[in-house]
């Protein structure tokens, strides 16, 4: 059998590595790029390939080192500075990421992706004027990219005489020439812009179009999702929860903020993070990683967790489970490692941990939960006005309503089976109407002393990586409680899916005064161009 000869030159190793990367075999590509670099260490392209591959494998520290080596060899290469910025951004080193993006646009004033990403970083840091200017520069450099318009309009209101509003209208006029994904982007962007100028009926029409287009490209197994929600209460009954209670890691440092997107979770975290003893860690994925490590994957479906294995989990496994989560958090966040000054609590506000509440309690029995909630219809309409990274159920009104109803039932189960005081519900509408009363309740439940700074949460300087970055840096405003709502006939699929207990009755007025897409609540962050 004839074998292909081993690559002999740097360019041959590069070609071999590129071929492996193109097949998605990133681990196999790495030694090829390493071999190329060893043969020709003064060529920046080999460092760049190594850096990009390491970044794709989430090995960001190593990637950054190679980007620096590549930049030393080829300092005027815009793509290298952009790649460095991207890695720094993903490591939440935003000030350094901004510096890298600034260098990219200095070298190439048409570097639209670098302007966009710089805008995202600036927004997360609360530097809104600078972020809006960066988004505008991205639009000027590439007026045909809908994402840049969406990032801008989701962070500030446009007036009808704004040049960007006119450019957005022009792009909507030729939407049919765009890819379906870009058509969805432009309809969401224009829907938001129209909402902000009070053209609500037209706004909702564009949200309907954008959602339908986006839904066509999303994979969502509704039966599996809702089936899991129904199965968890059968697995984690009150008897099972009582029998396994107190076996996990005893740490009381985590505070989990859970609920649906756009329910006020970013606001709650900002309030708590304004307390000197609380570190706001944002949306974390570490619990899911620890869960997979603890109980493993389903042998029949590697994308699903082996949920049935939970029944056999004992004391040693639960304690190791909780400890593994904390270790992962401490590795990612040196600020809250043991001995870090001041912090005795941290918040983990990944909303979809509402699915894992029972498991979290078994692994970390002294952790506290805050269930962030909002009126079902208001919550669903707010979700429907956004594109999210990880919310596949939100682009069809019927699917959205059925998911919300299943979430509501699951949360009711957790509330029944958890010990009293372990989880409190904070309703967005009540928080807006009585800030101090609810903040006092929040702090008391988390074992924290009263601190006036929590009432001035909008003055707290910290990184906020959600689309509510702007809202949580303003005082509360009551117009966000009730949004404009379309005619009942347009909402019928949502109302039927929510069911009579969650949907408003026929007699309830369906027309408020706030714009459709206005909200002082949480959402996933602005989007990047990698």
Secondary structure per residue as TSV (DSSP state, phi and psi in degrees):
chain	resnum	aa	ss	phi	psi
A	1	X	-	360.0	131.0
A	2	X	-	-85.9	130.5
A	3	X	-	-104.9	146.1
A	4	X	-	-65.3	140.5
A	5	X	-	-64.7	148.5
A	6	X	-	-64.7	136.9
A	7	X	-	-55.4	142.1
A	8	X	-	-114.6	-26.3
A	9	X	S	-113.9	164.8
A	10	X	H	-59.8	-41.4
A	11	X	H	-66.4	-34.1
A	12	X	H	-68.6	-41.6
A	13	X	H	-62.6	-38.7
A	14	X	H	-61.1	-45.8
A	15	X	H	-61.8	-40.4
A	16	X	H	-63.8	-43.7
A	17	X	H	-65.4	-41.9
A	18	X	H	-61.9	-38.6
A	19	X	H	-65.7	-41.3
A	20	X	H	-64.0	-44.2
A	21	X	H	-62.3	-39.5
A	22	X	H	-63.1	-29.5
A	23	X	T	-84.8	-0.6
A	24	X	T	83.7	9.7
A	25	X	-	-93.5	73.4
A	26	X	H	-68.9	-38.5
A	27	X	H	-63.6	-35.6
A	28	X	H	-72.8	-28.5
A	29	X	H	-71.0	-32.1
A	30	X	H	-56.4	-51.7
A	31	X	H	-64.4	-26.4
A	32	X	H	-65.9	-46.1
A	33	X	H	-68.3	-34.3
A	34	X	H	-62.5	-42.4
A	35	X	H	-64.9	-40.3
A	36	X	H	-63.1	-42.4
A	37	X	H	-65.2	-39.4
A	38	X	H	-62.8	-35.3
A	39	X	H	-77.7	-28.7
A	40	X	-	-142.6	71.6
A	41	X	T	-67.6	-12.9
A	42	X	T	-91.8	2.8
A	43	X	-	-96.9	117.2
A	44	X	H	-63.3	-27.3
A	45	X	H	-62.7	-32.2
A	46	X	H	-72.8	-37.9
A	47	X	H	-64.4	-39.7
A	48	X	H	-62.7	-44.6
A	49	X	H	-63.5	-41.6
A	50	X	H	-60.5	-46.0
A	51	X	H	-62.0	-47.1
A	52	X	H	-64.5	-38.8
A	53	X	H	-68.9	-43.3
A	54	X	H	-61.9	-38.8
A	55	X	H	-63.4	-41.3
A	56	X	H	-64.5	-24.4
A	57	X	T	-92.8	9.9
A	58	X	T	64.3	24.3
A	59	X	-	-99.4	69.3
A	60	X	H	-69.9	-37.6
A	61	X	H	-61.3	-43.7
A	62	X	H	-66.2	-39.7
A	63	X	H	-61.2	-43.1
A	64	X	H	-60.1	-41.8
A	65	X	H	-60.2	-41.5
A	66	X	H	-72.4	-34.6
A	67	X	H	-62.2	-40.8
A	68	X	H	-63.2	-40.3
A	69	X	H	-64.4	-41.8
A	70	X	H	-64.5	-41.6
A	71	X	H	-65.8	-36.1
A	72	X	H	-61.4	-32.5
A	73	X	H	-85.4	-29.5
A	74	X	-	-141.0	71.0
A	75	X	T	-67.3	-16.1
A	76	X	T	-99.3	12.4
A	77	X	-	-85.2	107.5
A	78	X	H	-58.5	-41.0
A	79	X	H	-62.1	-32.9
A	80	X	H	-67.1	-42.7
A	81	X	H	-66.1	-37.5
A	82	X	H	-65.0	-45.2
A	83	X	H	-61.0	-40.3
A	84	X	H	-61.9	-45.5
A	85	X	H	-59.2	-40.9
A	86	X	H	-61.6	-45.4
A	87	X	H	-64.4	-44.3
A	88	X	H	-62.1	-39.0
A	89	X	H	-63.2	-43.9
A	90	X	H	-67.2	-21.7
A	91	X	T	-91.3	6.0
A	92	X	T	64.2	23.7
A	93	X	-	-93.9	71.5
A	94	X	H	-70.5	-37.4
A	95	X	H	-61.6	-43.2
A	96	X	H	-68.0	-36.3
A	97	X	H	-61.9	-42.9
A	98	X	H	-59.8	-43.0
A	99	X	H	-59.6	-41.8
A	100	X	H	-66.0	-43.3
A	101	X	H	-65.3	-37.7
A	102	X	H	-61.1	-40.4
A	103	X	H	-66.3	-37.1
A	104	X	H	-61.3	-45.1
A	105	X	H	-77.1	-23.2
A	106	X	H	-66.4	-41.4
A	107	X	H	-73.3	-33.0
A	108	X	-	-139.3	95.5
A	109	X	T	-61.3	-8.6
A	110	X	T	-100.8	13.4
A	111	X	-	-76.4	79.4
A	112	X	H	-60.5	-41.8
A	113	X	H	-64.0	-34.5
A	114	X	H	-69.6	-38.8
A	115	X	H	-61.7	-44.5
A	116	X	H	-61.6	-48.4
A	117	X	H	-66.0	-35.9
A	118	X	H	-60.8	-41.5
A	119	X	H	-60.0	-40.8
A	120	X	H	-63.1	-43.5
A	121	X	H	-64.7	-44.9
A	122	X	H	-62.3	-39.5
A	123	X	H	-63.7	-43.2
A	124	X	H	-61.7	-28.1
A	125	X	T	-89.6	0.0
A	126	X	T	81.7	14.7
A	127	X	-	-97.5	74.6
A	128	X	H	-71.7	-40.1
A	129	X	H	-59.9	-43.0
A	130	X	H	-66.6	-38.9
A	131	X	H	-66.9	-40.6
A	132	X	H	-64.5	-38.8
A	133	X	H	-64.3	-38.8
A	134	X	H	-65.1	-43.1
A	135	X	H	-61.4	-40.7
A	136	X	H	-63.6	-39.4
A	137	X	H	-65.8	-36.4
A	138	X	H	-62.6	-42.5
A	139	X	H	-66.0	-41.4
A	140	X	H	-61.3	-40.0
A	141	X	H	-73.8	-30.4
A	142	X	-	-145.7	74.8
A	143	X	T	-67.0	-5.9
A	144	X	T	-96.2	4.3
A	145	X	-	-98.9	106.5
A	146	X	H	-62.6	-30.8
A	147	X	H	-55.4	-38.6
A	148	X	H	-66.7	-37.5
A	149	X	H	-64.7	-43.3
A	150	X	H	-63.9	-42.4
A	151	X	H	-61.5	-39.3
A	152	X	H	-69.0	-49.7
A	153	X	H	-70.7	-22.1
A	154	X	T	-80.5	-7.1
A	155	X	T	-113.9	-15.1
A	156	X	S	-156.5	154.3
A	157	X	-	-80.8	139.6
A	158	X	-	-102.3	146.1
A	159	X	-	-93.4	161.0
A	160	X	T	-67.0	-20.6
A	161	X	T	-93.9	6.8
A	162	X	S	-72.7	133.0
A	163	X	H	-56.5	-31.7
A	164	X	H	-68.7	-36.1
A	165	X	H	-60.7	-44.2
A	166	X	H	-64.9	-41.1
A	167	X	H	-65.5	-36.6
A	168	X	H	-65.2	-44.2
A	169	X	H	-60.1	-40.2
A	170	X	H	-63.7	-41.3
A	171	X	H	-69.4	-36.4
A	172	X	H	-60.5	-35.7
A	173	X	H	-63.4	-24.7
A	174	X	T	-113.9	23.4
A	175	X	G	-57.2	-33.2
A	176	X	G	-61.2	-20.9
A	177	X	G	-84.8	-7.1
A	178	X	S	-89.7	165.6
A	179	X	-	-66.1	157.5
A	180	X	H	-55.4	-38.8
A	181	X	H	-64.0	-41.9
A	182	X	H	-73.4	-30.9
A	183	X	H	-61.6	-43.3
A	184	X	H	-60.5	-45.7
A	185	X	H	-55.9	-46.6
A	186	X	H	-70.8	-33.1
A	187	X	H	-68.9	-39.5
A	188	X	H	-64.3	-42.3
A	189	X	H	-63.6	-45.9
A	190	X	H	-69.9	-36.0
A	191	X	H	-58.9	-42.6
A	192	X	H	-65.2	-45.3
A	193	X	H	-62.1	-42.0
A	194	X	H	-66.0	-39.3
A	195	X	H	-58.9	-41.2
A	196	X	H	-67.9	-21.1
A	197	X	T	-104.9	12.6
A	198	X	T	84.2	9.1
A	199	X	-	-92.5	71.7
A	200	X	H	-72.2	-39.6
A	201	X	H	-62.7	-45.1
A	202	X	H	-65.4	-37.4
A	203	X	H	-58.6	-49.7
A	204	X	H	-64.9	-33.5
A	205	X	H	-60.0	-41.5
A	206	X	H	-71.7	-34.2
A	207	X	H	-64.9	-39.2
A	208	X	H	-60.2	-43.9
A	209	X	H	-65.7	-46.0
A	210	X	H	-62.1	-42.6
A	211	X	H	-65.1	-42.1
A	212	X	H	-62.8	-41.7
A	213	X	H	-66.3	-43.4
A	214	X	H	-68.6	-38.7
A	215	X	H	-59.6	-33.5
A	216	X	H	-63.6	-23.4
A	217	X	T	-104.0	10.4
A	218	X	-	-110.4	136.4
A	219	X	-	-91.5	123.5
A	220	X	-	-147.1	119.3
A	221	X	-	-99.4	92.0
A	222	X	H	-63.6	-41.6
A	223	X	H	-60.9	-41.4
A	224	X	H	-66.7	-44.1
A	225	X	H	-63.7	-50.8
A	226	X	H	-70.4	-30.0
A	227	X	H	-64.8	-39.2
A	228	X	H	-62.4	-44.4
A	229	X	H	-60.4	-36.6
A	230	X	H	-76.0	-29.1
A	231	X	H	-81.7	-32.2
A	232	X	H	-57.1	-43.8
A	233	X	H	-63.5	-26.2
A	234	X	H	-73.5	-33.2
A	235	X	H	-79.6	-44.0
A	236	X	S	-108.9	70.2
A	237	X	-	-74.0	171.4
A	238	X	H	-61.6	-33.8
A	239	X	H	-67.6	-45.3
A	240	X	H	-63.1	-44.3
A	241	X	H	-62.4	-39.4
A	242	X	H	-69.2	-39.2
A	243	X	H	-68.0	-32.6
A	244	X	T	-100.1	3.0
A	245	X	T	-65.1	138.2
A	246	X	T	81.9	5.8
A	247	X	-	-87.7	-18.3
A	248	X	S	-80.5	-167.5
A	249	X	-	-67.1	134.1
A	250	X	-	-78.5	-1.1
A	251	X	-	-55.0	137.6
A	252	X	-	-108.7	15.0
A	253	X	-	-76.1	-32.3
A	254	X	E	-79.1	140.5
A	255	X	E	-121.0	115.3
A	256	X	E	-96.7	123.3
A	257	X	E	-104.6	115.7
A	258	X	E	-127.5	162.7
A	259	X	E	148.2	-168.7
A	260	X	-	-80.3	155.8
A	261	X	T	-58.7	157.6
A	262	X	T	61.8	30.7
A	263	X	S	-110.6	0.9
A	264	X	S	106.0	10.7
A	265	X	H	-67.1	-36.4
A	266	X	H	-65.8	-38.5
A	267	X	H	-62.3	-45.7
A	268	X	H	-62.0	-43.6
A	269	X	H	-63.7	-40.6
A	270	X	H	-62.6	-38.9
A	271	X	H	-61.9	-49.7
A	272	X	H	-66.1	-39.6
A	273	X	H	-69.5	-11.6
A	274	X	T	-78.6	-10.1
A	275	X	S	-81.6	135.2
A	276	X	T	-63.7	-16.4
A	277	X	T	-100.5	6.9
A	278	X	E	-121.0	129.2
A	279	X	E	-100.9	122.5
A	280	X	E	-83.4	105.2
A	281	X	-	-89.8	-8.3
A	282	X	-	77.1	-160.8
A	283	X	S	-81.9	114.6
A	284	X	-	-110.0	147.8
A	285	X	-	-106.9	1.9
A	286	X	H	-64.7	-31.2
A	287	X	H	-67.1	-42.8
A	288	X	H	-60.2	-38.2
A	289	X	H	-66.0	-42.4
A	290	X	H	-67.3	-34.2
A	291	X	H	-63.1	-47.0
A	292	X	H	-61.0	-40.7
A	293	X	H	-65.3	-32.2
A	294	X	H	-79.7	-50.7
A	295	X	H	-112.5	-9.3
A	296	X	-	80.4	179.2
A	297	X	E	-92.7	156.4
A	298	X	E	-69.7	125.9
A	299	X	T	-63.2	-27.3
A	300	X	T	-83.4	-21.7
A	301	X	E	-146.2	98.2
A	302	X	E	-64.3	-11.8
A	303	X	E	-86.9	-7.3
A	304	X	E	-114.5	146.9
A	305	X	E	-79.0	145.4
A	306	X	-	-78.4	81.2
A	307	X	G	-66.3	-29.2
A	308	X	G	-66.1	-24.6
A	309	X	G	-65.9	-13.3
A	310	X	G	-60.1	-32.9
A	311	X	G	-63.9	-26.0
A	312	X	G	-95.0	3.7
A	313	X	-	-75.5	127.1
A	314	X	-	-109.5	-168.8
A	315	X	H	-60.9	-48.0
A	316	X	H	-62.5	-40.0
A	317	X	H	-68.3	-40.8
A	318	X	H	-65.6	-41.2
A	319	X	H	-65.3	-41.5
A	320	X	H	-66.4	-35.4
A	321	X	H	-59.7	-53.3
A	322	X	H	-62.2	-41.0
A	323	X	H	-65.9	-35.8
A	324	X	H	-65.3	-42.0
A	325	X	H	-58.9	-48.6
A	326	X	H	-63.7	-39.7
A	327	X	H	-60.9	-43.7
A	328	X	H	-63.8	-41.3
A	329	X	H	-63.4	-46.5
A	330	X	H	-66.3	-32.9
A	331	X	H	-66.4	-41.0
A	332	X	H	-75.7	-30.8
A	333	X	-	-126.0	85.8
A	334	X	G	-60.3	-20.1
A	335	X	G	-61.4	-27.2
A	336	X	G	-112.2	14.1
A	337	X	S	-63.0	156.8
A	338	X	T	-51.2	128.3
A	339	X	T	96.5	-8.9
A	340	X	-	-61.9	136.0
A	341	X	S	-64.6	127.6
A	342	X	S	91.6	-41.9
A	343	X	-	-79.9	124.2
A	344	X	S	-115.5	-10.3
A	345	X	E	-138.8	156.7
A	346	X	E	-139.3	152.5
A	347	X	E	-103.0	141.0
A	348	X	E	-122.3	108.2
A	349	X	-	-111.0	36.5
A	350	X	-	-69.3	111.4
A	351	X	G	-57.6	-37.7
A	352	X	G	-77.6	3.0
A	353	X	G	-65.6	-3.9
A	354	X	G	-59.9	-28.2
A	355	X	G	-67.3	-32.2
A	356	X	G	-99.4	9.4
A	357	X	H	-52.6	-46.9
A	358	X	H	-61.5	-43.8
A	359	X	H	-66.2	-42.1
A	360	X	H	-60.0	-43.0
A	361	X	H	-62.9	-39.1
A	362	X	H	-68.1	-37.4
A	363	X	H	-78.8	-30.9
A	364	X	S	-137.0	74.6
A	365	X	T	-63.4	-17.5
A	366	X	T	-100.9	2.2
A	367	X	-	-68.0	153.4
A	368	X	E	-107.9	150.5
A	369	X	E	-121.1	138.6
A	370	X	E	-120.0	117.5
A	371	X	E	-91.4	108.2
A	372	X	E	-86.5	119.6
A	373	X	E	-132.7	164.3
A	374	X	-	-152.2	157.9
A	375	X	-	-48.3	130.5
A	376	X	H	-51.7	-47.1
A	377	X	H	-68.2	-43.3
A	378	X	H	-62.6	-42.8
A	379	X	H	-61.3	-47.6
A	380	X	H	-65.5	-41.1
A	381	X	H	-64.7	-37.2
A	382	X	H	-66.4	-42.9
A	383	X	H	-61.6	-40.6
A	384	X	H	-65.5	-17.5
A	385	X	T	-92.1	7.8
A	386	X	S	-131.5	152.5
A	387	X	-	-96.1	131.7
A	388	X	-	-117.2	162.5
A	389	X	S	-77.1	-37.8
A	390	X	S	-136.0	40.5
A	391	X	-	-129.3	71.4
A	392	X	T	-70.4	-13.7
A	393	X	T	-87.7	-0.6
A	394	X	T	-97.0	3.0
A	395	X	T	-103.6	6.0
A	396	X	S	-135.2	127.0
A	397	X	H	-60.8	-37.5
A	398	X	H	-66.6	-46.7
A	399	X	H	-62.0	-40.5
A	400	X	H	-61.6	-45.8
A	401	X	H	-65.8	-40.7
A	402	X	H	-67.5	-37.5
A	403	X	H	-64.1	-44.8
A	404	X	H	-60.4	-42.5
A	405	X	H	-64.1	-40.3
A	406	X	H	-67.7	-40.3
A	407	X	H	-59.7	-45.4
A	408	X	H	-61.0	-40.9
A	409	X	H	-67.4	-40.7
A	410	X	H	-65.4	-42.8
A	411	X	H	-63.0	-35.4
A	412	X	H	-64.2	-37.3
A	413	X	H	-64.9	-47.5
A	414	X	H	-58.9	-41.7
A	415	X	H	-61.1	-36.0
A	416	X	H	-70.9	-36.8
A	417	X	H	-96.2	-12.2
A	418	X	S	-82.7	150.3
A	419	X	-	-60.8	149.0
A	420	X	T	-57.8	134.7
A	421	X	T	90.1	-9.6
A	422	X	S	-70.2	-37.9
A	423	X	E	-132.6	130.7
A	424	X	E	-116.1	152.2
A	425	X	E	-100.9	132.3
A	426	X	E	-117.7	113.6
A	427	X	E	-86.8	130.7
A	428	X	H	-55.7	-44.8
A	429	X	H	-61.1	-39.6
A	430	X	H	-72.0	-35.3
A	431	X	H	-62.4	-41.8
A	432	X	H	-66.1	-39.7
A	433	X	H	-78.9	-26.5
A	434	X	-	-142.5	78.8
A	435	X	H	-63.3	-53.4
A	436	X	H	-62.4	-43.0
A	437	X	H	-60.2	-42.1
A	438	X	H	-75.0	-32.4
A	439	X	H	-67.1	-41.4
A	440	X	H	-60.4	-41.4
A	441	X	H	-64.7	-42.4
A	442	X	H	-59.5	-52.3
A	443	X	H	-63.3	-42.5
A	444	X	H	-61.9	-42.2
A	445	X	H	-64.8	-30.4
A	446	X	T	-91.1	5.8
A	447	X	T	70.7	31.2
A	448	X	-	-111.2	142.6
A	449	X	-	-69.4	155.6
A	450	X	-	-63.5	138.8
A	451	X	-	-144.8	121.7
A	452	X	G	-57.1	-28.0
A	453	X	G	-60.8	-22.9
A	454	X	G	-68.0	-23.9
A	455	X	G	-78.1	-21.8
A	456	X	G	-103.6	41.2
A	457	X	G	-55.3	-29.8
A	458	X	G	-69.9	-13.2
A	459	X	G	-94.2	-4.7
A	460	X	-	-74.3	128.9
A	461	X	-	-94.4	112.2
A	462	X	-	-161.1	166.8
A	463	X	-	-78.0	130.5
A	464	X	-	-127.6	112.2
A	465	X	-	-102.0	38.7
A	466	X	B	-127.3	170.2
A	467	X	T	-70.0	-4.9
A	468	X	T	-93.4	14.5
A	469	X	T	-56.2	-37.5
A	470	X	T	-74.7	-43.2
A	471	X	G	-62.5	-40.4
A	472	X	G	-77.1	-0.7
A	473	X	G	-105.8	16.4
A	474	X	S	-123.7	152.9
A	475	X	-	-59.3	159.1
A	476	X	-	-61.4	144.5
A	477	X	-	-133.1	132.6
A	478	X	G	-78.6	-13.1
A	479	X	G	-65.4	-18.8
A	480	X	G	-76.2	-12.9
A	481	X	T	-70.5	-41.3
A	482	X	S	-125.5	123.5
A	483	X	B	-100.1	158.0
A	484	X	-	-57.3	141.8
A	485	X	-	-128.5	140.7
A	486	X	-	-72.1	173.5
A	487	X	-	-56.3	146.9
A	488	X	H	-57.0	-34.7
A	489	X	H	-61.4	-37.7
A	490	X	H	-69.8	-27.7
A	491	X	H	-92.3	0.4
A	492	X	H	-53.6	-43.5
A	493	X	H	-59.9	-37.8
A	494	X	H	-69.2	-45.2
A	495	X	H	-63.7	-41.9
A	496	X	H	-65.6	-38.7
A	497	X	H	-70.3	-37.1
A	498	X	H	-65.3	-35.5
A	499	X	-	86.2	165.3
A	500	X	T	-63.0	-27.3
A	501	X	T	-74.3	-27.8
A	502	X	T	-106.5	-28.3
A	503	X	S	-82.6	147.7
A	504	X	-	-66.9	150.1
A	505	X	-	-70.4	165.0
A	506	X	T	-53.9	-36.1
A	507	X	T	-77.4	-10.5
A	508	X	S	-73.0	133.7
A	509	X	-	-61.2	135.6
A	510	X	-	-102.7	12.3
A	511	X	-	-128.2	108.2
A	512	X	-	-93.9	-158.9
A	513	X	S	-119.2	-23.1
A	514	X	B	-73.2	149.2
A	515	X	-	-58.5	154.0
A	516	X	T	-55.4	-45.0
A	517	X	T	-100.1	14.0
A	518	X	-	-84.1	136.6
A	519	X	-	-162.0	142.5
A	520	X	S	-100.1	36.0
A	521	X	S	-122.9	-176.0
A	522	X	-	-92.5	153.9
A	523	X	-	-154.5	167.7
A	524	X	B	-69.7	163.5
A	525	X	-	-74.9	170.8
A	526	X	-	-62.1	157.0
A	527	X	-	-99.5	152.3
A	528	X	-	-103.4	163.0
A	529	X	-	-118.7	109.3
A	530	X	-	-77.6	360.0
